[in-house]
Amino acid sequence: MTMIMGAVYLVYSAYFLSQEFKTIFMTMNLVLALMYTLLGFTYTRNNVVNMKRVGTYLSIIAGNQENVMSETLKLKFYMIKYIAIGTLTFCANKILLFGIVNNLGD
């Protein structure tokens, strides 16, 4: 995690330093768009895997009427679902910003 955050810091540093050089600025925009694409893909994939696991647990314990974990697992399922939606929305916004909007000419 520390290595990833260090890479993000370096990419953003290069992005802000390159604003006066058109070619490098366009390249950094594409690098940032790629970074957010990979970040969004990885995070969403992990959320889907976790949602499937929680769904499996819920289906296993559905027959047991006295299980105290079912409400907690339902809450966890909905939390993961909305975190995944938020992640997709955030990353799509950043991909559009860095991949398209910043590269449009004046």
DOKE-610731 format. One record per residue: residue number from 1; residue in three letters; chain; x, z, y of N, C-alpha, C in turn. Coordinates in steps of 0.2 Angstrom, whole numbers, padded with zeros to 4 digits, m for minus. Atoms other than C-alpha are relative to their C-alpha. Example, Ala and Ser with C-alpha at 12.3 -4.5 7.8 and 13.67 -1.06 7.14 Angstrom:
<nulos>
k:r:c:n.X:n.Z:n.Y:ca.X:ca.Z:ca.Y:c.X:c.Z:c.Y
1:ALA:A:0004:0000:m0006:0062:0039:m0022:0004:0000:0006
2:SER:A:m0004:m0001:m0006:0068:0036:m0005:m0004:0003:0005
</nulos>
This chain:
<nulos>
k:r:c:n.X:n.Z:n.Y:ca.X:ca.Z:ca.Y:c.X:c.Z:c.Y
1:MET:A:0004:0000:m0006:0000:0000:0000:0004:0000:0006
2:THR:A:m0004:0000:m0006:0014:0004:0012:0004:m0007:0001
3:MET:A:m0003:0007:0000:0022:m0013:0008:m0005:m0005:0003
4:ILE:A:0005:0005:m0003:0006:m0022:0012:m0001:0001:0007
5:MET:A:0001:m0001:m0007:0003:m0013:0028:0006:m0002:0004
6:GLY:A:m0006:0002:m0003:0021:m0016:0033:0000:m0008:0001
7:ALA:A:0001:0008:m0001:0018:m0035:0030:m0005:m0002:0005
8:VAL:A:0006:0001:m0005:0002:m0034:0040:0003:0001:0007
9:TYR:A:m0003:m0002:m0006:0012:m0026:0054:0005:m0006:0003
10:LEU:A:m0005:0005:m0002:0026:m0039:0054:m0004:m0007:0002
11:VAL:A:0004:0007:m0001:0013:m0054:0053:m0003:0001:0007
12:TYR:A:0003:0000:m0006:0004:m0047:0068:0005:0000:0006
13:SER:A:m0005:0000:m0005:0020:m0044:0078:0002:m0007:0001
14:ALA:A:m0002:0007:m0001:0025:m0062:0075:m0006:m0004:0003
15:TYR:A:0005:0003:m0003:0008:m0067:0080:0000:0001:0008
16:PHE:A:0000:m0001:m0007:0008:m0059:0097:0006:m0002:0003
17:LEU:A:m0006:0003:m0003:0026:m0064:0100:0000:m0008:0001
18:SER:A:0000:0007:0000:0022:m0082:0096:m0006:m0004:0005
19:GLN:A:0005:0003:m0004:0008:m0085:0109:0002:m0005:0005
20:GLU:A:m0003:0005:m0005:0019:m0095:0120:0002:m0006:m0003
21:PHE:A:m0003:0006:0004:0025:m0107:0107:m0006:m0003:m0004
22:LYS:A:0006:0003:0002:0011:m0118:0102:0000:m0001:m0008
23:THR:A:0000:0001:0008:0017:m0123:0084:0001:0006:m0004
24:ILE:A:0000:m0006:0004:0022:m0106:0079:m0006:0004:0000
25:PHE:A:0006:m0003:m0001:0006:m0099:0086:m0005:m0003:m0005
26:MET:A:0005:0003:0005:m0004:m0111:0075:0002:0002:m0007
27:THR:A:m0002:m0002:0007:0006:m0107:0060:m0001:0007:m0001
28:MET:A:0002:m0007:0000:0004:m0088:0063:m0008:0001:m0001
29:ASN:A:0007:m0001:0001:m0015:m0091:0064:m0002:m0002:m0007
30:LEU:A:0001:0002:0006:m0015:m0100:0048:0002:0005:m0005
31:VAL:A:m0003:m0006:0004:m0004:m0086:0040:m0005:0006:0000
32:LEU:A:0005:m0006:0000:m0017:m0073:0046:m0006:m0002:m0003
33:ALA:A:0006:0002:0003:m0031:m0083:0040:0001:0000:m0008
34:LEU:A:m0002:m0001:0007:m0023:m0084:0023:0000:0007:m0003
35:MET:A:m0001:m0007:0002:m0019:m0066:0023:m0007:0003:m0001
36:TYR:A:0006:m0003:0001:m0037:m0061:0026:m0004:m0003:m0005
37:THR:A:0003:0003:0006:m0043:m0074:0013:0002:0004:m0006
38:LEU:A:m0003:m0004:0006:m0032:m0065:0000:m0003:0007:0000
39:LEU:A:0003:m0007:0000:m0037:m0048:0006:m0007:0001:m0002
40:GLY:A:0007:0000:0001:m0055:m0052:0006:m0002:m0001:m0007
41:PHE:A:0001:0002:0007:m0054:m0060:m0011:0001:0006:m0005
42:THR:A:m0002:m0005:0004:m0045:m0046:m0019:m0004:0006:0000
43:TYR:A:0004:m0006:m0001:m0055:m0032:m0012:m0007:m0001:m0002
44:THR:A:0007:0002:0003:m0072:m0041:m0016:0000:0000:m0007
45:ARG:A:0000:0000:0008:m0066:m0044:m0034:0000:0007:m0003
46:ASN:A:0000:m0007:0002:m0062:m0026:m0036:m0006:0004:0001
47:ASN:A:0006:m0003:m0001:m0078:m0020:m0029:m0005:m0003:m0005
48:VAL:A:0005:0003:0005:m0088:m0032:m0041:0002:0003:m0007
49:VAL:A:m0002:m0003:0006:m0078:m0025:m0055:m0003:0007:m0001
50:ASN:A:0002:m0007:0000:m0082:m0007:m0050:m0008:0000:0000
51:MET:A:0008:0000:0000:m0101:m0012:m0047:m0002:m0001:m0007
52:LYS:A:0002:0001:0007:m0101:m0018:m0065:0001:0006:m0004
53:ARG:A:m0002:m0007:0004:m0093:m0002:m0072:m0006:0005:0001
54:VAL:A:0006:m0005:m0001:m0106:0009:m0063:m0006:m0003:m0003
55:GLY:A:0006:0003:0003:m0120:m0003:m0068:0000:0001:m0008
56:THR:A:0000:m0001:0007:m0114:m0001:m0086:m0001:0007:m0002
57:TYR:A:0001:m0007:0001:m0113:0018:m0085:m0008:0002:0001
58:LEU:A:0007:m0001:m0002:m0131:0018:m0077:m0004:m0002:m0006
59:SER:A:0004:0003:0006:m0138:0007:m0092:0001:0005:m0006
60:ILE:A:m0002:m0005:0006:m0129:0019:m0105:m0004:0006:0001
61:ILE:A:0004:m0007:m0001:m0137:0035:m0097:m0007:m0001:0002
62:ALA:A:0007:0001:m0002:m0154:0027:m0093:m0004:0003:m0005
63:GLY:A:0004:m0004:0005:m0161:0034:m0109:0000:0007:0000
64:ASN:A:m0001:m0007:0000:m0155:0051:m0106:m0004:0003:0006
65:GLN:A:0004:m0002:m0005:m0168:0059:m0095:0003:0006:0004
66:GLU:A:m0003:m0006:m0003:m0158:0075:m0091:0007:m0001:0002
67:ASN:A:m0007:0001:m0002:m0142:0067:m0085:0000:0001:0008
68:VAL:A:m0001:m0002:m0007:m0137:0074:m0068:0004:m0005:0004
69:MET:A:m0005:0005:m0004:m0125:0059:m0064:m0004:m0006:0002
70:SER:A:0003:0007:m0001:m0138:0045:m0063:m0001:m0001:0008
71:GLU:A:0001:0001:m0007:m0142:0049:m0045:0006:m0001:0004
72:THR:A:m0006:0001:m0003:m0124:0050:m0040:0003:m0007:m0001
73:LEU:A:m0002:0007:0001:m0120:0034:m0049:m0004:m0005:0004
74:LYS:A:0004:0005:m0004:m0134:0025:m0040:0002:0000:0007
75:LEU:A:m0002:0000:m0006:m0128:0031:m0024:0007:m0004:0001
76:LYS:A:m0007:0004:0000:m0110:0025:m0028:m0001:m0007:m0001
77:PHE:A:0001:0007:0000:m0117:0008:m0033:m0002:m0003:0006
78:TYR:A:0002:0002:m0006:m0125:0006:m0017:0005:0000:0006
79:MET:A:m0006:m0001:m0005:m0110:0012:m0007:0005:m0006:m0001
80:ILE:A:m0005:0006:0001:m0099:m0001:m0016:m0003:m0006:0002
81:LYS:A:0004:0006:m0002:m0112:m0014:m0013:0001:m0002:0007
82:TYR:A:m0001:0001:m0008:m0112:m0012:0006:0007:0000:0002
83:ILE:A:m0007:0000:m0002:m0094:m0009:0007:0003:m0008:m0002
84:ALA:A:m0001:0007:0002:m0092:m0026:m0002:m0003:m0005:0005
85:ILE:A:0003:0004:m0005:m0104:m0034:0010:0004:0000:0007
86:GLY:A:m0003:m0001:m0006:m0095:m0027:0025:0007:m0003:0000
87:THR:A:m0007:0003:0001:m0078:m0033:0018:m0001:m0007:0001
88:LEU:A:0001:0007:m0001:m0084:m0050:0016:m0002:m0003:0007
89:THR:A:0002:0002:m0007:m0092:m0051:0033:0006:0001:0005
90:PHE:A:m0006:m0001:m0004:m0076:m0044:0041:0005:m0005:m0001
91:CYS:A:m0005:0004:0002:m0064:m0055:0032:m0002:m0008:0002
92:ALA:A:0002:0007:m0002:m0075:m0071:0035:0000:m0001:0008
93:ASN:A:m0001:0000:m0007:m0075:m0066:0054:0007:m0002:0002
94:LYS:A:m0007:0001:m0002:m0056:m0065:0054:0002:m0007:m0002
95:ILE:A:m0002:0006:0002:m0054:m0081:0044:m0003:m0005:0005
96:LEU:A:0002:0005:m0005:m0065:m0091:0056:0004:0001:0007
97:LEU:A:m0004:m0001:m0006:m0056:m0083:0071:0007:m0003:0000
98:PHE:A:m0007:0002:0000:m0038:m0086:0065:0000:m0007:m0003
99:GLY:A:0000:0007:0003:m0042:m0102:0055:m0002:m0006:0004
100:ILE:A:0003:0006:m0003:m0053:m0112:0066:0000:0001:0008
101:VAL:A:0001:m0001:m0007:m0057:m0104:0083:0007:0000:0004
102:ASN:A:m0006:0000:m0004:m0039:m0100:0089:0004:m0007:0000
103:ASN:A:m0004:0006:0000:m0033:m0117:0084:m0004:m0006:0003
104:LEU:A:0004:0005:m0004:m0046:m0127:0094:0004:m0001:0007
105:GLY:A:m0003:0001:m0006:m0039:m0135:0109:m0004:0002:0006
106:ASP:A:0004:m0001:m0006:m0045:m0131:0127:m0004:m0005:0002
</nulos>
